[in-house]
Every structure is written in C-alpha cells, then in structure tokens.
Amino acid sequence: MKAKIFVTVLLAVFLLHAQAQPKHVSTNLLWINYNNSFSLKNNWTWSNDFQLRSREWLHYLSQMAVRTGFQKAINKKWTVSGGFAWFTTVGYFNGEGIFPNEWRPWVEASFTVAPNKIAIVQRLRFEERYLQKVVDNKKTNDFETRERLRYRLEFTLGTIGKKVEIHVGNEVMVNLNHINDSLFFDQNRIILLANFKTSGTSFLQFQYIKNFQLQARNYTLEDQNIFRFSYHQKFSKYRKQ
C-alpha cells in the first residue's frame, strides 16, 4: 500500500514538473549583417550595424534591425558604450506579415585581458526594450516595457595564417522583470566565429550560434541553429589638426 502511495505521489510530482517545462522545438535561421565603425578623437568610436534575419533558412523573414552606438576606450582593458536600436520581429497571421516595432536603448561595459596571447573579453550589457503590442492581429499604439541583462564571455584563440582569426564564446540573457518566475531566462548563445581579413580596414565574419531561446508568448524553448554572415568596415581614424 505504501509503495502504491509513493508511486502515485511520484507520478503526480513528475506530471506537475512536466507541465511546468516549456515545449521544445528546433529551427534554422540565417542572419545577414553589415557593420561599420568610425574612429573619432579622444578614443571615441561610432559603430553601426544593419541586420536581416530569416527563419527556416530563407523561407520566412524573421527580423530586421538597425543599431547604432558610441564607444569610449577608458584604457587598454576597459571600454564603455551606449546607443539605440530598432528591431521588428515579424509575426504571420493568415499568411500576412505584421511588423511591430521595438525600440531598444542600451548601455554596456567590457573588460579585456590577454594572458598567454589569448584575449579574453567580458561584456555586460543592459537593454531597456519597448515592444509594440499587437491585438487582434493589428499593431496598437501601446508598448510593453522589458528590461534585459546580457553577459558575454569570449575568447580569441589566435590566427590561422595571417588572415583568419578564431573566436569562441557564450552569452546568456535574462529578463529582469521576471526574476522570481519561470520567464527569467531569455536566451543562451554558444558562439563559434571566424574573421577573414579582406584588407587593412575590413573583414568578413562567419558565425555559428547554437541558441536556446524561451518564447514567452507560448512558453516554448527554441533550439536554434543560427548561421550569421557579416561584413565589417573600419573607417579612417580622425586626424588631429
């Protein structure tokens, strides 16, 4: 009798735990980026990036984004940055795409050390996200506010020849509005990237990102394979007069 009660309680706990876990789905994404930066005086840099993202390879447009910001190098180890971004995450209803806006101011600090010729970069970014609400498949004038914290740890492993640089890293994102509930976790990205130098001021970048993202609207954990292709340009440093 005791064994039956124990099995029943154990089964009930398991079912409750299973119900609390998110559903799991897998998908493949393709991200295309163009990045540029402008060196300014007094160790300031102005950086920009433009992004197109698709889901299930090229079948569905997923996101578009424009981001800009300014960075200040405090010394050889510390930099601080701040900026603004616009995103739109496409929603499909009855075959038609809806493009709600997201406005995203952000600030960050990064710390770099290079023991044994392996550069280690730590970056902490805070984002204030304003997401346009969609009701009955239509955009409204109301916005939902979310606060997100991102921590990234990246290693520069070295170069292959003189033109290829290899990096690995991980970035975790959490929602500060949900510290005490199951939506605290937002994403975790495992990153492998290679930079292919094309000139003294530009390079091509290929990234493979294994991303686990929790979709809050339907409590689904997406296992994402992301392939990102970027072109980066650095423009001439400001000349002192």
LUMVOZA-533575 format. One line per field, with one value per atom (N, C-alpha, C): residue in three letters; x, z, y. Coordinates in Angstrom, 2 decimals, decimal comma, padded with zeros to 5 digits. Layout:
% LUMVOZA-533575
res c(Ala_...) .
x c(X_...) .
z c(Z_...) .
y c(Y_...) .
This chain:
% LUMVOZA-533575
res c(Met_Met_Met_Lys_Lys_Lys_Ala_Ala_Ala_Lys_Lys_Lys_Ile_Ile_Ile_Phe_Phe_Phe_Val_Val_Val_Thr_Thr_Thr_Val_Val_Val_Leu_Leu_Leu_Leu_Leu_Leu_Ala_Ala_Ala_Val_Val_Val_Phe_Phe_Phe_Leu_Leu_Leu_Leu_Leu_Leu_His_His_His_Ala_Ala_Ala_Gln_Gln_Gln_Ala_Ala_Ala_Gln_Gln_Gln_Pro_Pro_Pro_Lys_Lys_Lys_His_His_His_Val_Val_Val_Ser_Ser_Ser_Thr_Thr_Thr_Asn_Asn_Asn_Leu_Leu_Leu_Leu_Leu_Leu_Trp_Trp_Trp_Ile_Ile_Ile_Asn_Asn_Asn_Tyr_Tyr_Tyr_Asn_Asn_Asn_Asn_Asn_Asn_Ser_Ser_Ser_Phe_Phe_Phe_Ser_Ser_Ser_Leu_Leu_Leu_Lys_Lys_Lys_Asn_Asn_Asn_Asn_Asn_Asn_Trp_Trp_Trp_Thr_Thr_Thr_Trp_Trp_Trp_Ser_Ser_Ser_Asn_Asn_Asn_Asp_Asp_Asp_Phe_Phe_Phe_Gln_Gln_Gln_Leu_Leu_Leu_Arg_Arg_Arg_Ser_Ser_Ser_Arg_Arg_Arg_Glu_Glu_Glu_Trp_Trp_Trp_Leu_Leu_Leu_His_His_His_Tyr_Tyr_Tyr_Leu_Leu_Leu_Ser_Ser_Ser_Gln_Gln_Gln_Met_Met_Met_Ala_Ala_Ala_Val_Val_Val_Arg_Arg_Arg_Thr_Thr_Thr_Gly_Gly_Gly_Phe_Phe_Phe_Gln_Gln_Gln_Lys_Lys_Lys_Ala_Ala_Ala_Ile_Ile_Ile_Asn_Asn_Asn_Lys_Lys_Lys_Lys_Lys_Lys_Trp_Trp_Trp_Thr_Thr_Thr_Val_Val_Val_Ser_Ser_Ser_Gly_Gly_Gly_Gly_Gly_Gly_Phe_Phe_Phe_Ala_Ala_Ala_Trp_Trp_Trp_Phe_Phe_Phe_Thr_Thr_Thr_Thr_Thr_Thr_Val_Val_Val_Gly_Gly_Gly_Tyr_Tyr_Tyr_Phe_Phe_Phe_Asn_Asn_Asn_Gly_Gly_Gly_Glu_Glu_Glu_Gly_Gly_Gly_Ile_Ile_Ile_Phe_Phe_Phe_Pro_Pro_Pro_Asn_Asn_Asn_Glu_Glu_Glu_Trp_Trp_Trp_Arg_Arg_Arg_Pro_Pro_Pro_Trp_Trp_Trp_Val_Val_Val_Glu_Glu_Glu_Ala_Ala_Ala_Ser_Ser_Ser_Phe_Phe_Phe_Thr_Thr_Thr_Val_Val_Val_Ala_Ala_Ala_Pro_Pro_Pro_Asn_Asn_Asn_Lys_Lys_Lys_Ile_Ile_Ile_Ala_Ala_Ala_Ile_Ile_Ile_Val_Val_Val_Gln_Gln_Gln_Arg_Arg_Arg_Leu_Leu_Leu_Arg_Arg_Arg_Phe_Phe_Phe_Glu_Glu_Glu_Glu_Glu_Glu_Arg_Arg_Arg_Tyr_Tyr_Tyr_Leu_Leu_Leu_Gln_Gln_Gln_Lys_Lys_Lys_Val_Val_Val_Val_Val_Val_Asp_Asp_Asp_Asn_Asn_Asn_Lys_Lys_Lys_Lys_Lys_Lys_Thr_Thr_Thr_Asn_Asn_Asn_Asp_Asp_Asp_Phe_Phe_Phe_Glu_Glu_Glu_Thr_Thr_Thr_Arg_Arg_Arg_Glu_Glu_Glu_Arg_Arg_Arg_Leu_Leu_Leu_Arg_Arg_Arg_Tyr_Tyr_Tyr_Arg_Arg_Arg_Leu_Leu_Leu_Glu_Glu_Glu_Phe_Phe_Phe_Thr_Thr_Thr_Leu_Leu_Leu_Gly_Gly_Gly_Thr_Thr_Thr_Ile_Ile_Ile_Gly_Gly_Gly_Lys_Lys_Lys_Lys_Lys_Lys_Val_Val_Val_Glu_Glu_Glu_Ile_Ile_Ile_His_His_His_Val_Val_Val_Gly_Gly_Gly_Asn_Asn_Asn_Glu_Glu_Glu_Val_Val_Val_Met_Met_Met_Val_Val_Val_Asn_Asn_Asn_Leu_Leu_Leu_Asn_Asn_Asn_His_His_His_Ile_Ile_Ile_Asn_Asn_Asn_Asp_Asp_Asp_Ser_Ser_Ser_Leu_Leu_Leu_Phe_Phe_Phe_Phe_Phe_Phe_Asp_Asp_Asp_Gln_Gln_Gln_Asn_Asn_Asn_Arg_Arg_Arg_Ile_Ile_Ile_Ile_Ile_Ile_Leu_Leu_Leu_Leu_Leu_Leu_Ala_Ala_Ala_Asn_Asn_Asn_Phe_Phe_Phe_Lys_Lys_Lys_Thr_Thr_Thr_Ser_Ser_Ser_Gly_Gly_Gly_Thr_Thr_Thr_Ser_Ser_Ser_Phe_Phe_Phe_Leu_Leu_Leu_Gln_Gln_Gln_Phe_Phe_Phe_Gln_Gln_Gln_Tyr_Tyr_Tyr_Ile_Ile_Ile_Lys_Lys_Lys_Asn_Asn_Asn_Phe_Phe_Phe_Gln_Gln_Gln_Leu_Leu_Leu_Gln_Gln_Gln_Ala_Ala_Ala_Arg_Arg_Arg_Asn_Asn_Asn_Tyr_Tyr_Tyr_Thr_Thr_Thr_Leu_Leu_Leu_Glu_Glu_Glu_Asp_Asp_Asp_Gln_Gln_Gln_Asn_Asn_Asn_Ile_Ile_Ile_Phe_Phe_Phe_Arg_Arg_Arg_Phe_Phe_Phe_Ser_Ser_Ser_Tyr_Tyr_Tyr_His_His_His_Gln_Gln_Gln_Lys_Lys_Lys_Phe_Phe_Phe_Ser_Ser_Ser_Lys_Lys_Lys_Tyr_Tyr_Tyr_Arg_Arg_Arg_Lys_Lys_Lys_Gln_Gln_Gln) .
x c(000,84_000,00_000,87_001,91_002,81_003,52_003,87_004,54_003,63_002,34_001,38_001,23_001,17_001,05_002,30_003,48_004,73_004,77_004,39_004,40_003,40_002,24_001,23_001,72_002,32_002,85_003,98_004,87_005,99_005,49_004,47_003,89_003,26_002,56_001,92_002,96_004,06_005,13_005,74_005,96_006,54_005,64_004,33_003,39_003,34_003,35_003,35_004,64_005,76_007,02_007,05_006,51_006,49_005,63_004,50_003,63_004,31_005,22_005,89_007,02_007,48_008,57_008,06_008,86_008,42_008,47_007,65_007,74_009,06_009,54_010,80_010,55_011,11_011,06_012,44_012,73_014,01_013,79_014,70_014,59_015,97_016,09_017,33_017,13_018,11_018,00_019,24_019,03_020,12_020,11_021,25_021,36_022,41_022,07_022,97_023,20_024,48_024,82_025,76_025,59_026,61_026,97_028,26_028,73_029,78_029,75_030,83_031,15_032,36_032,76_033,63_033,53_034,27_035,08_036,40_037,26_037,14_036,92_036,80_037,94_038,01_039,10_038,82_039,89_039,82_039,31_039,71_039,40_037,92_037,17_035,76_035,61_034,61_034,27_032,76_032,32_030,90_030,69_029,80_029,58_028,12_027,91_026,56_026,47_025,26_025,05_023,61_023,47_022,19_021,99_020,80_020,61_019,32_019,40_018,24_018,33_017,23_017,22_016,04_016,29_015,23_015,15_013,98_013,71_013,50_013,87_013,83_014,57_015,85_016,71_016,16_015,69_015,18_013,67_012,98_011,55_010,73_011,12_010,32_011,24_010,88_011,57_011,25_012,30_012,12_012,26_013,36_013,62_014,39_014,24_015,08_015,54_016,75_017,28_018,28_018,30_019,31_019,78_021,11_021,64_022,80_022,88_023,97_024,40_025,69_026,15_027,55_027,93_029,24_030,00_031,30_032,14_033,32_033,64_034,77_035,77_037,01_038,06_038,65_038,42_038,93_040,44_040,85_042,25_042,35_043,47_043,64_042,72_042,15_041,31_039,82_039,47_038,07_037,52_036,30_035,55_034,11_033,49_032,07_031,36_030,11_029,36_027,91_027,25_025,82_025,25_023,97_023,38_021,90_021,42_020,00_019,80_018,73_018,45_016,97_016,68_015,31_015,25_014,29_014,06_012,60_012,35_010,99_011,03_010,22_010,12_008,80_008,90_007,74_006,81_005,53_004,52_003,63_003,28_002,48_001,09_000,06_-001,32_-002,07_-002,61_-003,34_-002,48_-001,20_-000,31_000,23_-000,20_000,28_001,21_002,27_003,24_002,86_003,07_002,86_004,21_004,55_005,88_005,81_005,62_005,60_007,00_007,05_008,32_008,82_010,14_010,78_011,88_011,82_012,84_013,69_015,02_015,89_017,12_017,04_018,27_019,09_020,41_021,28_022,55_023,15_024,46_025,23_026,59_027,39_028,78_029,45_030,86_031,55_032,80_033,54_034,95_035,49_036,80_037,60_038,81_039,64_041,00_041,39_042,75_043,31_044,64_045,26_046,41_046,13_047,21_047,58_048,85_049,33_048,83_048,70_048,32_046,89_046,08_044,66_043,84_043,21_042,42_041,11_040,76_039,51_038,70_037,51_036,64_035,39_035,09_033,83_033,00_031,73_030,86_029,55_029,15_027,87_027,04_025,87_025,01_023,62_023,11_021,74_020,91_019,73_018,83_017,47_016,97_015,59_014,78_013,85_013,14_011,70_011,29_009,91_009,30_008,40_007,83_006,39_006,10_004,77_003,80_002,66_001,68_000,86_000,51_-000,35_-001,62_-002,77_-004,07_-004,94_-005,52_-006,38_-005,64_-004,40_-003,55_-003,31_-003,40_-003,14_-002,23_-001,34_-000,47_-001,28_-000,93_-001,58_-000,57_-001,02_-000,13_000,47_000,20_000,70_001,98_002,85_004,12_004,30_004,91_005,27_006,75_007,08_008,47_009,08_010,27_011,03_012,48_013,08_014,48_015,28_016,37_017,16_018,64_019,27_020,69_021,38_022,52_023,26_024,71_025,20_026,62_027,27_028,38_029,07_030,53_031,00_032,39_032,94_034,01_034,53_036,05_036,56_037,98_038,46_039,53_040,19_041,31_041,18_042,09_043,37_043,36_044,56_044,20_045,22_045,02_045,51_044,90_045,34_045,97_047,29_047,97_048,00_047,79_047,80_046,44_045,44_044,19_042,94_043,06_041,88_042,04_041,07_041,07_039,89_040,14_039,12_038,71_037,39_036,83_035,82_035,71_034,62_034,07_032,80_032,23_030,87_030,32_028,98_028,33_027,04_026,29_024,98_024,69_023,43_022,64_021,32_020,43_019,31_019,01_017,94_017,02_015,75_014,74_014,63_014,99_014,98_013,57_012,57_011,18_010,64_011,35_010,84_011,82_012,45_013,45_012,86_011,61_011,02_010,11_010,17_009,32_010,08_009,37_010,00_010,43_010,08_010,46_011,74_012,43_013,68_014,72_014,85_015,77_015,20_016,06_015,63_016,33_017,67_018,42_019,78_020,34_021,76_022,35_023,45_024,08_025,49_025,76_027,11_027,63_028,80_029,24_030,59_030,70_031,96_032,04_033,11_033,19_034,60_034,66_035,94_035,89_036,93_037,09_038,10_037,70_038,56_038,94_040,18_040,64_040,66_040,00_039,98_040,85_041,13_042,04_042,46_043,22_043,63_042,50_041,37_040,26_038,94_038,95_037,69_037,90_036,83_036,91_035,51_035,47_034,25_034,19_033,01_032,86_031,79_032,12_031,14_030,97_029,71_029,42_028,46_028,74_027,72_027,31_026,01_025,47_024,47_024,70_023,71_022,95_021,71_020,94_019,73_019,55_018,34_017,56_016,38_015,59_014,21_013,81_012,49_011,50_010,48_009,43_008,33_008,25_007,35_005,88_005,54_004,13_003,46_004,22_003,63_004,47_005,39_006,26_006,89_007,60_008,28_009,77_010,57_012,01_012,48_013,03_013,51_014,98_015,29_016,67_017,03_017,82_018,07_019,50_019,63_020,91_020,97_021,88_021,96_023,27_023,16_024,33_024,34_025,35_025,43_026,62_026,34_027,37_027,42_028,60_028,73_029,90_029,74_030,83_031,10_032,35_032,73_033,72_033,47_034,38_034,77_036,06_036,57_037,11_036,58_036,97_038,09_038,75_040,00_039,86_040,92_040,96_040,96_040,30_040,25_041,66_041,93_043,24_043,25_044,19_044,28_044,76_044,15_044,51_045,68) .
z c(000,00_000,00_000,00_000,86_000,91_-000,41_-001,07_-002,37_-003,40_-003,38_-004,33_-004,09_-002,80_-002,48_-002,96_-002,71_-003,12_-004,63_-005,38_-006,84_-007,33_-006,70_-007,09_-006,87_-005,70_-005,40_-006,37_-006,61_-007,52_-008,92_-009,38_-010,69_-010,75_-009,71_-009,69_-009,75_-008,97_-009,00_-010,38_-011,01_-012,35_-013,35_-013,28_-014,22_-014,02_-012,75_-012,48_-013,00_-012,81_-013,28_-014,81_-015,46_-016,92_-017,48_-016,79_-017,25_-017,10_-016,12_-015,90_-016,89_-017,57_-018,50_-019,84_-020,53_-021,84_-022,90_-023,93_-025,09_-025,81_-026,55_-027,27_-028,77_-029,53_-030,99_-031,51_-032,75_-033,38_-034,66_-034,96_-036,18_-036,64_-037,92_-038,51_-038,97_-038,67_-039,02_-039,78_-040,63_-041,38_-041,09_-040,63_-040,31_-041,24_-041,82_-042,68_-042,05_-041,87_-041,21_-042,07_-041,97_-042,42_-041,23_-040,88_-039,74_-040,19_-039,59_-039,82_-038,54_-038,49_-037,34_-037,81_-037,09_-037,43_-036,21_-036,36_-035,28_-035,14_-033,91_-033,61_-032,68_-032,37_-031,49_-030,04_-029,24_-027,80_-027,49_-028,32_-028,10_-028,18_-028,95_-029,19_-030,53_-030,60_-031,83_-032,01_-033,24_-033,58_-034,41_-033,93_-034,59_-035,00_-036,12_-036,65_-037,20_-037,12_-037,82_-038,33_-039,44_-040,14_-040,36_-039,99_-039,98_-040,67_-041,36_-041,88_-041,37_-040,83_-040,28_-040,86_-041,23_-041,78_-041,00_-041,05_-040,32_-041,32_-040,89_-041,78_-043,08_-042,86_-043,93_-044,52_-045,77_-046,39_-046,59_-045,92_-046,16_-045,58_-044,38_-043,72_-043,21_-043,49_-042,88_-041,40_-040,57_-039,13_-038,43_-038,71_-038,05_-038,97_-038,69_-039,26_-038,13_-038,25_-037,15_-037,66_-036,97_-037,17_-035,78_-035,58_-034,26_-034,41_-033,51_-033,53_-032,10_-031,93_-030,59_-030,60_-029,47_-029,30_-028,20_-028,44_-027,51_-027,09_-025,81_-025,27_-024,66_-025,16_-024,58_-023,38_-022,17_-020,96_-020,85_-021,13_-021,18_-022,04_-021,95_-022,81_-022,42_-021,22_-020,74_-020,73_-020,42_-020,19_-021,30_-021,74_-022,63_-022,13_-022,37_-022,06_-023,34_-023,47_-024,70_-024,37_-025,31_-025,20_-026,56_-026,73_-028,03_-028,07_-029,29_-029,53_-030,68_-030,64_-031,70_-032,02_-033,29_-033,72_-034,24_-033,76_-034,22_-034,65_-035,55_-035,79_-035,94_-035,15_-035,23_-035,93_-037,08_-037,95_-037,38_-037,31_-036,96_-038,16_-038,36_-039,52_-039,07_-039,65_-039,35_-040,67_-040,88_-042,13_-043,36_-043,24_-044,38_-044,58_-043,77_-043,91_-042,76_-043,09_-042,09_-041,39_-040,08_-039,27_-038,68_-038,73_-038,36_-037,16_-035,94_-034,77_-034,49_-033,93_-033,64_-032,25_-032,13_-030,83_-030,78_-029,79_-029,59_-028,39_-028,55_-027,56_-027,24_-026,28_-025,78_-024,96_-024,99_-024,30_-023,82_-022,78_-022,29_-021,96_-022,03_-021,73_-021,27_-020,64_-020,27_-020,66_-021,13_-021,49_-020,91_-020,60_-019,98_-020,73_-021,17_-021,99_-021,34_-021,27_-020,84_-021,85_-021,90_-022,90_-022,30_-021,37_-020,85_-021,88_-022,00_-022,90_-024,34_-024,75_-026,12_-026,49_-025,52_-025,77_-025,15_-026,00_-025,49_-024,91_-023,74_-023,07_-022,89_-023,46_-023,40_-022,61_-021,61_-020,87_-021,13_-021,47_-021,79_-021,02_-020,37_-019,66_-020,28_-020,80_-021,48_-020,83_-020,64_-020,14_-021,25_-021,49_-022,55_-021,97_-022,33_-022,00_-023,28_-023,27_-024,51_-024,46_-025,53_-025,67_-026,88_-026,63_-027,68_-027,97_-029,22_-029,64_-029,52_-028,90_-028,70_-029,96_-030,17_-031,28_-030,69_-031,08_-030,60_-031,81_-031,82_-032,94_-034,27_-034,27_-035,48_-036,03_-035,17_-035,60_-034,59_-035,10_-034,23_-033,50_-032,24_-031,45_-031,16_-030,47_-030,06_-028,68_-028,10_-026,77_-026,87_-025,87_-025,83_-024,48_-024,51_-023,30_-023,03_-021,76_-021,38_-020,75_-021,23_-020,65_-020,44_-019,41_-019,10_-019,17_-019,93_-020,13_-019,83_-019,21_-018,91_-019,69_-020,34_-021,16_-020,70_-020,48_-020,13_-021,17_-021,76_-022,81_-022,41_-022,59_-022,36_-023,67_-024,17_-025,48_-025,43_-026,13_-026,20_-027,64_-027,86_-029,16_-029,11_-029,87_-029,75_-030,54_-031,49_-032,30_-033,76_-034,61_-036,04_-036,79_-037,94_-038,88_-040,04_-040,21_-041,18_-040,68_-041,59_-041,22_-041,39_-041,88_-042,25_-041,56_-040,84_-040,24_-038,73_-038,03_-036,57_-036,02_-035,00_-034,46_-033,06_-032,83_-031,52_-031,09_-029,79_-029,21_-028,03_-027,72_-026,60_-026,20_-025,19_-024,71_-024,21_-024,47_-023,98_-023,39_-022,18_-021,52_-021,33_-021,51_-021,37_-020,40_-019,50_-018,53_-018,50_-018,18_-018,08_-016,63_-016,40_-015,03_-014,50_-015,38_-014,94_-014,37_-014,55_-014,17_-013,28_-012,35_-011,51_-010,70_-010,31_-009,42_-010,13_-011,46_-012,14_-013,27_-013,98_-014,97_-016,23_-016,40_-017,60_-017,39_-016,27_-016,01_-017,10_-017,48_-018,55_-019,89_-020,71_-022,03_-023,15_-023,16_-024,21_-023,68_-024,32_-024,14_-025,51_-025,85_-027,16_-026,99_-027,62_-027,72_-029,11_-029,14_-030,36_-030,81_-032,10_-032,75_-033,98_-034,11_-035,23_-035,78_-037,07_-037,75_-038,51_-038,34_-039,08_-040,21_-041,43_-042,59_-043,06_-042,85_-043,19_-044,70_-045,19_-046,62_-046,98_-046,00_-046,20_-044,83_-044,81_-043,53_-042,73_-043,37_-042,69_-042,81_-043,27_-043,42_-043,25_-042,87_-042,77_-042,93_-043,36_-043,40_-042,15_-041,62_-040,42_-040,64_-040,27_-040,26_-038,82_-038,40_-037,05_-037,12_-036,29_-035,99_-034,54_-034,32_-032,98_-032,64_-031,54_-031,00_-029,92_-030,23_-029,35_-028,77_-027,48_-026,81_-026,34_-026,92_-026,65_-026,15_-025,04_-024,47_-025,04_-025,76_-026,30_-025,26_-024,66_-023,52_-023,92_-025,16_-025,53_-025,50_-025,81_-025,77_-024,94_-024,17_-023,28_-024,02_-025,09_-025,92_-025,93_-025,71_-025,77_-027,17_-027,90_-029,25_-029,24_-029,89_-030,12_-031,52_-031,60_-032,87_-033,35_-034,63_-035,31_-036,17_-035,80_-036,46_-037,23_-038,50_-039,34_-039,71_-039,23_-039,42_-040,30_-041,33_-042,23_-042,12_-041,85_-041,64_-042,45_-042,85_-043,46_-042,60_-042,17_-041,25_-041,94_-041,76_-042,28_-041,16_-041,12_-040,19_-041,00_-040,72_-041,49_-040,80_-041,58_-041,16_-039,83_-039,06_-037,76_-037,94_-036,99_-037,00_-036,97_-037,85_-037,90_-037,09_-036,18_-035,37_-036,23_-036,01_-036,77_-036,09) .
y c(-001,21_000,00_001,26_001,24_002,39_002,59_001,48_001,57_002,21_001,86_002,45_003,95_004,33_005,75_006,50_005,91_006,54_006,71_005,66_005,73_006,78_006,86_007,84_009,27_009,52_010,84_011,18_010,22_010,45_010,76_010,04_010,29_011,67_012,06_013,38_014,49_014,33_015,33_015,41_014,27_014,25_014,95_014,69_015,31_016,82_017,25_018,69_019,33_018,65_019,19_019,25_018,21_018,18_019,29_019,56_020,64_022,00_022,12_023,41_023,64_022,57_022,71_023,24_024,06_024,56_023,48_023,66_022,79_023,05_022,06_022,20_022,10_023,05_023,00_023,35_022,94_023,24_024,02_024,91_025,69_026,13_026,51_027,00_028,44_029,30_030,71_031,16_032,17_032,78_034,27_034,81_036,24_036,86_038,01_038,75_040,12_040,51_041,77_042,61_043,92_044,85_045,73_045,81_046,59_047,59_048,78_049,73_050,48_051,05_051,85_052,99_054,10_055,31_055,72_055,78_056,25_057,75_058,21_059,63_060,03_061,29_061,73_061,36_061,42_061,15_059,75_058,77_057,35_057,02_057,81_057,51_056,79_055,91_055,20_055,22_055,46_055,39_054,13_053,23_051,94_051,79_051,07_050,84_049,43_048,85_047,59_047,51_046,80_046,63_045,13_044,63_043,18_042,77_041,63_040,90_039,47_038,96_037,62_036,84_035,59_034,75_033,45_032,82_031,59_030,45_029,24_028,07_028,40_028,78_029,26_030,53_030,52_031,75_031,74_030,84_030,70_031,84_032,33_033,36_034,47_035,71_036,83_036,84_036,91_036,81_038,15_038,87_040,14_041,08_042,37_043,41_044,31_044,85_045,65_046,67_047,81_048,85_049,25_049,27_049,60_050,57_051,53_052,50_052,80_053,17_053,47_054,06_054,62_055,23_054,51_054,31_053,59_054,46_054,41_055,15_054,17_054,20_053,37_054,10_053,57_054,18_053,94_052,72_052,33_051,07_050,36_049,18_048,02_048,07_046,97_047,30_048,53_048,88_049,77_049,45_050,34_050,42_051,56_051,73_052,19_051,78_052,07_052,37_053,00_053,25_053,56_053,25_053,51_053,19_052,98_052,83_051,85_051,08_050,11_050,10_049,77_049,50_048,07_047,31_045,95_045,81_044,90_044,44_042,93_042,23_040,78_040,46_039,81_039,63_038,56_038,89_037,92_037,63_036,37_035,98_035,55_036,18_035,86_035,71_034,50_034,20_034,50_034,19_034,36_035,75_036,72_038,08_038,45_039,20_039,59_040,88_040,92_042,12_042,50_043,78_044,25_045,20_044,68_045,56_046,11_047,30_047,96_047,60_047,59_047,50_048,56_049,42_050,44_050,02_050,09_049,45_050,32_051,24_051,88_050,88_051,03_050,09_050,77_050,20_050,62_049,36_049,45_048,27_048,67_047,73_047,85_046,55_046,67_045,46_045,55_044,36_044,25_043,20_043,55_042,67_042,44_041,19_040,83_039,84_039,74_038,86_038,07_037,15_036,29_035,22_034,95_033,90_034,06_035,31_035,65_035,23_034,84_034,54_035,66_036,47_037,59_037,08_037,58_037,23_038,50_038,51_039,68_039,34_040,16_040,04_041,29_041,08_042,21_042,08_043,16_043,21_044,32_043,96_044,93_044,96_046,17_046,36_046,96_046,36_046,83_047,17_048,33_048,73_048,55_047,60_047,23_047,73_048,40_048,88_048,18_047,23_046,38_046,78_047,04_047,44_046,26_046,50_045,43_045,19_043,91_043,51_042,91_043,45_042,97_042,68_041,47_041,05_041,20_040,79_040,80_042,20_043,22_044,59_045,29_046,12_046,89_047,96_048,19_049,23_050,34_051,36_052,45_052,23_051,05_050,74_049,92_050,11_049,40_048,72_047,55_046,81_047,05_047,28_047,55_046,31_045,97_044,86_045,29_044,76_045,06_043,77_043,80_042,59_042,84_041,86_041,91_040,80_041,15_040,20_040,15_038,92_038,74_037,85_038,35_037,61_037,39_036,15_035,79_035,24_035,86_035,48_035,34_034,32_034,05_034,17_034,93_034,96_033,94_032,85_031,72_031,91_032,84_033,05_033,11_033,04_033,19_031,96_031,74_030,71_031,46_031,30_032,12_033,55_034,50_035,91_036,57_035,83_036,48_035,92_034,81_034,19_034,16_034,75_034,83_034,05_033,20_032,31_032,78_032,82_033,18_032,12_031,91_031,12_031,90_031,65_032,39_031,88_032,50_032,20_033,48_033,63_034,79_034,31_034,78_034,46_035,75_035,66_036,82_036,47_037,43_037,22_038,44_038,17_039,22_039,68_040,94_041,45_041,66_041,70_041,84_040,53_039,43_038,11_037,36_038,09_037,46_036,30_036,40_035,40_034,41_034,30_033,33_032,64_031,77_030,89_031,61_032,89_033,63_034,44_034,20_034,92_034,63_033,37_033,00_033,46_034,08_034,53_033,75_033,81_033,12_032,71_031,67_031,35_031,02_031,73_031,56_031,01_029,88_029,33_029,73_030,38_031,06_030,54_030,24_029,95_030,84_031,65_032,56_032,63_033,02_033,20_034,51_035,32_036,57_036,36_036,70_036,57_037,97_038,34_039,68_039,87_040,93_041,21_042,40_043,26_044,39_044,89_045,98_046,53_047,13_047,38_048,05_047,30_046,06_045,33_043,82_043,12_041,67_041,08_039,82_039,03_038,16_037,99_037,18_036,12_034,89_033,80_033,33_033,24_032,76_031,58_030,58_029,57_029,77_029,93_030,17_029,07_028,40_027,46_028,22_028,54_029,41_028,68_028,82_028,33_029,54_029,74_030,95_030,55_031,16_030,92_031,92_031,42_032,28_032,41_033,61_033,80_033,69_034,09_034,15_032,77_031,69_030,35_029,38_029,91_029,14_027,96_028,30_027,31_027,60_026,58_026,72_026,31_027,28_027,02_026,65_025,54_025,12_025,62_026,67_027,35_027,12_026,77_026,75_028,01_028,92_030,22_030,32_030,69_030,92_032,41_033,11_034,57_034,92_035,73_036,23_037,75_038,30_039,74_040,29_041,55_042,29_043,52_043,68_044,75_045,69_046,98_048,00_048,96_049,31_050,30_051,47_052,65_053,82_054,58_055,43_056,07_056,78_056,72_057,39_058,89_059,57_061,04_061,62_062,54_063,17_064,46_064,55_065,76_066,93_068,08_069,28_070,00) .
